[in-house]
Each structure stands twice: as structure tokens, then as C-alpha cells.
């Protein structure tokens, strides 16, 4: 075999090994970043909760608690120790998966967070799916004829969607479709007397697993209004960023070359423009996923959904340190992991990043 023929597979093997080592190094750096972020979040949340006025032991015992009972409870909770000692103990136990016991439910703090998170996850995924399915095609269509009547209308609605407060929109939808028209339920995951077995904690999936069409429809009806409410701002942002990136990509040389070759317009738009504009769009979608997971508090409160945001608000008001700390750390970890997945998706969208 000629020496030139042996160089090609050897070169490919070296590039493959180099690509593997760079990927491992990148994942290692991101995991280190995750650890640093979690330590920072834990410090901020821990010391902020301890700065808030009020005594946890007094809240738990009420006004009838004696001084002796208060002292004994503080010792049991470790509140009699310096704050630095309490924080070191919390970080040490959290590193082993122990976030303490909830002061209100008496359950392990992470169990309360894990029970509430599927509700928030379902709402977030539904809202982001709705925003993406509508937003990306709408952004592509508006970019084909910029400045036209449809483009102006879509951009006006997008601006309205970004500017509209979530709590106002949720209340208006609740009033119109729930109270006045009585088309949709006004809150909760299921109707009264309907509750399928809890498997995943996500009502749509649990209803599907039961195989009961009535329960599935009821679950979808309960999810519709909060999904529309939460999807409004991401939808507007996705439309605007898709339109902007499509217009910017359409002026590049490879697009002009494709058009000069006489390729079909649909192929030029989908393969040469949209494909090269996907990285900023995917970035926005990924960031919105993380933001929605941590920012669904108002929507869950308005529609009485027992999600993580509502649990965090109740825990902060009750000074339930363990649940607040566990929820904050879990949310931060999810946010960083989502960003990591978005970064890794770039290698699938752009071969130049994969080669680099």
C-alpha cells in the first residue's frame, strides 16, 4: 500500500483523538464552572435567608413558646452556632445529598423540591414548545418580505407580547376564558375528583399513562391558559431574533451564490439561510428554558399550580431555610446544565465548530 494511502486514516485517527480530548477538557471545565456556580448560589441564598428579620424557632413555636423551649429548638436546628459554622455544615451535608429537613412539612427538603419540580418542568416545556413552534416559522415568514404589512403586524404583536406583564395577561385570560365565557378551568392540574396515579409528577404524562381520554383532555384544558400566559414573552423574543438573524444571513455570500445557481427559493431559505441562523435562535431558546424554569412563580400562583416557584415563595415566607436552599441550588444546576446542552448542540448545527 502506498505511504500516501496510510497517511489519511492516521490523520483522521489523530483528529478523532484530538477531538475527544478537547471535548473531555471542555466538559471538565463546564463541570468545574457548575461547581463554582453552585457554591456561589449556596452562599448568596444561605446568608440572605439568615439576614432576613425574624426568628425561625419563634415562628415554629408560636407566641406561646417559652424561653427554654426556644433555646432547645435553636440548639436542635443548629441556630445557636455562628453563621459561618452553619454554612460549612450545610455545604458539607449538601455535597452528600442531604439538604436537611423542611421546617414546615417535616419532609426531606429535596423531596419537597423534587415533588414540585415536575409541575414547573411540564409548564415550562409546554410554553417553550408553543413559543418555538409558532415563533420560528413566524420569524422566517416575516423575514421574507421585511417592511410589508404582515411583517409590521407581526412585529407590533411581538413588541406587545414583550411589553405585556405576565400577571396582567394571566388574570385577563383567567377572567375572560374562565369566569366570563366559562370555556376553560381557572386553575389546578385536574378537575375536582380527577387525579390519576402520580408516576412522573407531570399531569399530561400521568394522564396519558392511565389511558383515559377524559383525563387527558381535562389535563390539557387545565394546562392551556398557563401555557399561553407563560409562552407570550418567549414567543415574542423568538420571533424577533429569528427575523433578525434570517435577514442578516440572507445578505451573506453563500446565499447569493445559492440564488445565482438557480436553487429553489424554499431550499435557499431552509438550507442556506435558516440553517446558518440557527445558532443564535437555539441560544435564545435555551436561555428561555432556563429563565422559564426559574421564573414561573407568577404563573403558578395565578393558576394555583403546585410547582417549584410557588413552593419557593411559600418557603421564603415561612423562613423554611432547607427548602429554599435546596430549591435554589437545584434551579441553578438545571440552568447551567441547560446552557451546557445548548453549547454542545452548536457542534451539530455548525461543522466548523465541530472541527475546531
Secondary structure per residue as TSV (DSSP state, phi and psi in degrees):
chain	resnum	aa	ss	phi	psi
A	1	X	-	360.0	133.7
A	2	X	-	-61.5	147.7
A	3	X	H	-59.1	-32.7
A	4	X	H	-63.4	-32.5
A	5	X	H	-72.1	-25.5
A	6	X	H	-81.2	-23.1
A	7	X	H	-69.4	-33.1
A	8	X	H	-64.1	-53.6
A	9	X	H	-65.5	-32.3
A	10	X	H	-65.8	-41.5
A	11	X	H	-64.5	-41.2
A	12	X	H	-64.3	-39.4
A	13	X	H	-65.1	-41.0
A	14	X	H	-64.2	-41.1
A	15	X	H	-64.9	-37.5
A	16	X	H	-65.2	-44.8
A	17	X	H	-65.7	-37.8
A	18	X	H	-65.0	-40.0
A	19	X	H	-64.2	-39.9
A	20	X	H	-64.5	-45.0
A	21	X	H	-64.6	-38.8
A	22	X	H	-67.4	-36.8
A	23	X	H	-66.0	-42.0
A	24	X	H	-63.3	-41.7
A	25	X	H	-64.5	-39.9
A	26	X	H	-65.3	-45.5
A	27	X	H	-63.0	-38.2
A	28	X	H	-62.6	-41.8
A	29	X	H	-66.4	-37.0
A	30	X	H	-71.2	-35.1
A	31	X	H	-66.9	-37.7
A	32	X	H	-63.8	-40.3
A	33	X	H	-62.6	-39.8
A	34	X	H	-60.5	-43.7
A	35	X	H	-62.9	-41.8
A	36	X	H	-65.0	-42.4
A	37	X	H	-62.4	-43.5
A	38	X	H	-65.1	-39.0
A	39	X	H	-64.2	-43.4
A	40	X	H	-63.2	-43.9
A	41	X	H	-64.1	-42.1
A	42	X	H	-62.0	-40.0
A	43	X	H	-66.1	-45.7
A	44	X	H	-62.4	-48.6
A	45	X	H	-65.3	-43.8
A	46	X	H	-62.6	-51.5
A	47	X	H	-72.8	-29.5
A	48	X	H	-66.1	-44.4
A	49	X	H	-62.5	-34.0
A	50	X	H	-80.9	-14.1
A	51	X	H	-83.1	-25.5
A	52	X	S	-59.1	143.5
A	53	X	S	-70.3	154.4
A	54	X	S	113.8	157.6
A	55	X	-	-117.3	121.8
A	56	X	H	-62.2	-44.0
A	57	X	H	-61.2	-39.4
A	58	X	H	-66.1	-38.7
A	59	X	H	-65.0	-37.7
A	60	X	H	-72.9	-38.5
A	61	X	H	-84.9	-25.3
A	62	X	-	84.4	-173.5
A	63	X	T	-71.5	-19.0
A	64	X	T	-89.3	1.1
A	65	X	-	-70.2	132.3
A	66	X	-	-81.1	166.6
A	67	X	H	-63.1	-37.5
A	68	X	H	-65.4	-42.6
A	69	X	H	-65.0	-39.0
A	70	X	H	-63.9	-44.0
A	71	X	H	-63.0	-42.9
A	72	X	H	-65.3	-40.8
A	73	X	H	-67.7	-39.5
A	74	X	H	-61.8	-38.4
A	75	X	H	-66.5	-39.2
A	76	X	H	-65.5	-38.0
A	77	X	H	-84.8	-7.5
A	78	X	T	78.0	15.1
A	79	X	T	-79.0	-9.1
A	80	X	T	-83.3	-7.8
A	81	X	S	-89.9	160.2
A	82	X	-	-58.3	152.3
A	83	X	H	-62.1	-38.0
A	84	X	H	-62.2	-41.6
A	85	X	H	-64.0	-40.9
A	86	X	H	-62.8	-39.6
A	87	X	H	-68.2	-43.3
A	88	X	H	-61.6	-41.5
A	89	X	H	-64.5	-39.5
A	90	X	H	-64.4	-44.9
A	91	X	H	-64.3	-40.6
A	92	X	H	-63.2	-44.8
A	93	X	H	-71.0	-36.9
A	94	X	H	-65.5	-33.1
A	95	X	H	-63.6	-23.7
A	96	X	T	-98.6	11.6
A	97	X	T	85.4	9.2
A	98	X	-	-107.8	109.9
A	99	X	-	-101.6	10.1
A	100	X	-	91.8	-176.6
A	101	X	B	-109.8	136.9
A	102	X	-	-61.3	135.9
A	103	X	T	-78.4	-15.0
A	104	X	T	-104.6	-43.3
A	105	X	T	-96.0	-13.9
A	106	X	-	63.8	17.7
A	107	X	S	-97.5	160.9
A	108	X	B	-54.6	133.7
A	109	X	H	-57.3	-42.2
A	110	X	H	-69.0	-27.0
A	111	X	H	-64.9	-40.5
A	112	X	H	-63.3	-40.6
A	113	X	H	-65.8	-44.5
A	114	X	H	-64.9	-31.9
A	115	X	H	-73.2	-31.6
A	116	X	H	-87.9	-26.6
A	117	X	H	-62.3	-40.7
A	118	X	H	-57.3	-32.6
A	119	X	H	-65.4	-45.0
A	120	X	H	-66.0	-40.4
A	121	X	H	-62.7	-44.0
A	122	X	H	-62.0	-45.4
A	123	X	H	-63.2	-42.0
A	124	X	H	-65.7	-46.7
A	125	X	H	-64.1	-39.7
A	126	X	H	-64.7	-44.2
A	127	X	H	-65.6	-42.4
A	128	X	H	-69.9	-36.8
A	129	X	H	-63.0	-44.4
A	130	X	H	-62.2	-43.8
A	131	X	H	-65.7	-37.0
A	132	X	H	-74.7	-44.6
A	133	X	H	-62.1	-35.5
A	134	X	H	-90.2	-40.5
A	135	X	H	-69.1	-44.7
A	136	X	H	-65.3	-51.9
A	137	X	H	-60.1	-38.2
A	138	X	H	-65.9	-39.0
A	139	X	H	-65.6	-37.4
A	140	X	H	-65.6	-44.6
A	141	X	H	-64.6	-43.5
A	142	X	H	-67.0	-27.1
A	143	X	H	-75.5	-17.4
A	144	X	H	-71.1	-33.5
A	145	X	T	-133.4	75.4
A	146	X	T	-65.4	138.6
A	147	X	T	88.4	-4.3
A	148	X	S	-77.4	176.4
A	149	X	H	-64.9	-40.9
A	150	X	H	-67.7	-38.8
A	151	X	H	-63.6	-44.5
A	152	X	H	-63.7	-40.2
A	153	X	H	-65.6	-44.8
A	154	X	H	-64.8	-41.5
A	155	X	H	-68.1	-34.3
A	156	X	H	-65.3	-44.3
A	157	X	H	-65.5	-36.6
A	158	X	H	-65.2	-41.6
A	159	X	H	-63.5	-39.1
A	160	X	H	-64.6	-39.7
A	161	X	H	-66.3	-39.7
A	162	X	H	-67.7	-35.6
A	163	X	H	-83.7	-14.7
A	164	X	S	-81.5	124.9
A	165	X	-	-64.6	140.2
A	166	X	H	-64.8	-40.9
A	167	X	H	-66.0	-36.1
A	168	X	H	-68.4	-45.9
A	169	X	H	-62.3	-43.3
A	170	X	H	-61.0	-43.6
A	171	X	H	-66.6	-38.7
A	172	X	H	-66.8	-43.3
A	173	X	H	-63.9	-39.3
A	174	X	I	-64.2	-41.4
A	175	X	I	-68.7	-43.6
A	176	X	I	-72.6	-57.4
A	177	X	I	-86.5	-19.9
A	178	X	I	-97.9	-45.0
A	179	X	I	-93.4	-47.4
A	180	X	I	-79.8	-58.1
A	181	X	S	-80.7	-24.4
A	182	X	-	57.6	40.6
A	183	X	-	-90.0	-34.0
A	184	X	S	-129.8	154.1
A	185	X	-	-67.0	157.3
A	186	X	-	-96.4	0.1
A	187	X	S	168.9	172.5
A	188	X	S	86.9	176.9
A	189	X	S	-96.6	-30.4
A	190	X	S	-141.2	167.3
A	191	X	-	-73.4	170.6
A	192	X	T	-64.2	129.6
A	193	X	T	83.3	-0.3
A	194	X	-	-114.7	118.6
A	195	X	-	-160.3	101.7
A	196	X	-	-69.1	164.9
A	197	X	-	-57.9	137.3
A	198	X	-	-77.9	116.4
A	199	X	S	-113.8	-59.4
A	200	X	S	-103.9	-16.5
A	201	X	S	88.8	-9.3
A	202	X	-	-97.7	119.4
A	203	X	H	-62.2	-36.4
A	204	X	H	-65.2	-47.0
A	205	X	H	-67.5	-43.1
A	206	X	H	-63.1	-38.3
A	207	X	H	-67.7	-35.7
A	208	X	H	-67.0	-38.7
A	209	X	H	-65.8	-25.8
A	210	X	H	-73.1	-23.2
A	211	X	T	75.3	12.7
A	212	X	-	-98.6	112.4
A	213	X	H	-61.9	-34.3
A	214	X	H	-64.0	-41.5
A	215	X	H	-68.2	-37.2
A	216	X	H	-63.3	-47.1
A	217	X	H	-62.9	-42.3
A	218	X	H	-62.6	-40.0
A	219	X	H	-66.8	-40.5
A	220	X	H	-65.2	-38.8
A	221	X	H	-64.5	-38.1
A	222	X	H	-70.6	-28.1
A	223	X	H	-86.7	-17.3
A	224	X	H	-63.5	-53.3
A	225	X	H	-63.2	-48.0
A	226	X	H	-63.3	-31.6
A	227	X	H	-66.1	-46.4
A	228	X	H	-62.4	-41.4
A	229	X	H	-61.3	-47.3
A	230	X	H	-75.2	-24.6
A	231	X	H	-83.5	-10.0
A	232	X	H	-62.0	-51.8
A	233	X	H	-67.3	-47.3
A	234	X	H	-59.6	-36.8
A	235	X	H	-61.0	-46.4
A	236	X	H	-63.2	-41.4
A	237	X	H	-66.7	-40.2
A	238	X	H	-66.6	-40.3
A	239	X	H	-60.6	-46.8
A	240	X	H	-67.4	-44.2
A	241	X	H	-70.8	-35.4
A	242	X	H	-64.7	-45.0
A	243	X	H	-61.8	-45.7
A	244	X	H	-63.8	-43.0
A	245	X	H	-71.5	-34.6
A	246	X	H	-64.1	-43.2
A	247	X	H	-66.6	-38.2
A	248	X	H	-69.6	-39.9
A	249	X	H	-71.5	-30.9
A	250	X	T	-64.9	-17.7
A	251	X	T	-93.3	0.6
A	252	X	S	-79.0	161.7
A	253	X	H	-63.6	-40.3
A	254	X	H	-66.9	-26.9
A	255	X	H	-73.9	-42.2
A	256	X	H	-62.9	-37.4
A	257	X	H	-65.3	-42.1
A	258	X	H	-62.6	-39.8
A	259	X	H	-69.6	-36.3
A	260	X	H	-66.3	-28.2
A	261	X	T	-74.4	-9.2
A	262	X	T	83.8	22.9
A	263	X	-	-66.5	151.8
A	264	X	-	-59.0	141.4
A	265	X	H	-56.1	-39.4
A	266	X	H	-63.0	-38.6
A	267	X	H	-68.6	-38.2
A	268	X	I	-63.1	-43.8
A	269	X	I	-67.1	-47.6
A	270	X	I	-78.0	-42.4
A	271	X	I	-91.1	-36.1
A	272	X	I	-101.6	-27.2
A	273	X	I	-100.5	-58.6
A	274	X	I	-62.6	-42.2
A	275	X	G	-61.7	-37.9
A	276	X	G	-81.8	-11.5
A	277	X	G	-99.0	4.5
A	278	X	H	-74.1	-30.0
A	279	X	H	-60.6	-50.5
A	280	X	H	-62.2	-35.0
A	281	X	H	-66.7	-45.4
A	282	X	H	-63.2	-37.2
A	283	X	H	-60.7	-46.3
A	284	X	H	-63.9	-42.3
A	285	X	H	-63.5	-42.9
A	286	X	H	-64.1	-42.2
A	287	X	H	-64.8	-38.6
A	288	X	H	-64.9	-35.1
A	289	X	H	-61.0	-47.2
A	290	X	H	-64.6	-40.5
A	291	X	H	-68.1	-39.2
A	292	X	H	-67.2	-38.0
A	293	X	H	-61.0	-35.9
A	294	X	H	-96.2	-7.0
A	295	X	S	-123.3	23.8
A	296	X	-	-90.7	20.6
A	297	X	H	-63.4	-49.7
A	298	X	H	-63.8	-43.9
A	299	X	H	-63.5	-43.9
A	300	X	H	-65.3	-34.8
A	301	X	H	-70.3	-43.9
A	302	X	H	-63.9	-41.7
A	303	X	T	-100.6	14.2
A	304	X	T	54.2	48.3
A	305	X	-	-98.8	126.9
A	306	X	-	-78.4	60.2
A	307	X	-	-95.9	-173.3
A	308	X	H	-69.3	-38.6
A	309	X	H	-62.2	-44.4
A	310	X	H	-65.5	-38.6
A	311	X	H	-62.7	-40.7
A	312	X	H	-65.2	-41.8
A	313	X	H	-62.7	-46.7
A	314	X	H	-62.6	-37.4
A	315	X	H	-70.4	-37.8
A	316	X	H	-64.3	-43.6
A	317	X	H	-65.0	-32.7
A	318	X	T	-89.0	0.9
A	319	X	T	57.3	39.9
A	320	X	-	-86.6	83.3
A	321	X	H	-52.9	-51.0
A	322	X	H	-58.7	-43.0
A	323	X	H	-68.3	-41.8
A	324	X	H	-62.2	-44.5
A	325	X	H	-67.1	-42.8
A	326	X	H	-64.7	-42.2
A	327	X	H	-66.0	-40.5
A	328	X	H	-66.6	-44.0
A	329	X	H	-65.9	-40.0
A	330	X	H	-65.1	-42.6
A	331	X	H	-64.2	-42.1
A	332	X	H	-63.2	-41.5
A	333	X	H	-62.8	-43.3
A	334	X	H	-61.9	-41.9
A	335	X	H	-62.4	-44.4
A	336	X	H	-67.7	-40.0
A	337	X	H	-64.4	-40.5
A	338	X	H	-61.0	-43.7
A	339	X	H	-63.2	-36.8
A	340	X	H	-64.2	-43.7
A	341	X	H	-62.5	-39.9
A	342	X	H	-63.1	-43.1
A	343	X	H	-63.1	-41.7
A	344	X	H	-67.0	-29.3
A	345	X	H	-67.7	-20.4
A	346	X	H	-60.1	-35.0
A	347	X	H	-66.2	-25.4
A	348	X	H	-81.4	-29.1
A	349	X	H	-86.4	-29.9
A	350	X	-	-131.5	108.8
A	351	X	H	-60.4	-26.1
A	352	X	H	-64.8	-36.6
A	353	X	H	-68.6	-38.2
A	354	X	H	-65.2	-40.5
A	355	X	H	-69.0	-33.4
A	356	X	-	-73.3	360.0
